[in-house]
Amino acid sequence: MNIITVINAKGGCGKSTIAMNLSAGLAQLGFRTLLIDMDPQAQVTQWLGLGDGLTADGTLVMVLAGKQTLACRRRFKSEPPRRPNIEPGVEADFEMVGCG
């Protein structure tokens, strides 16, 4: 297993864009990928249609605050959108699972 981290203290330098595109590119090559969005602005979460960046339910924020477990997560109900960051108005259809 390899871990790739995209980090820079400066804002606006493309960290989220690089991380999402790198993850997508590796997945297209057949690698299993896990993309964790820990940016308070939640750009990747928004781009993937998994949240609005304002609501914390189902995000890592709730796990770190001790209010939800990693078992509580969002799951796509159907196939995720192909290019949610490029196609305006495209949102993923997801549900909360494992929240008890």
ABEGO torsion letter per residue (X at the ends): XBBBBBBBABBGAGAAAAAAAAAAAAAAAGBBBBBBBABAAGAAAAAAGAEAGABABGBAAAAAAGABBAABBBBBABBBBABAAABBGBBBBBBBBGAX
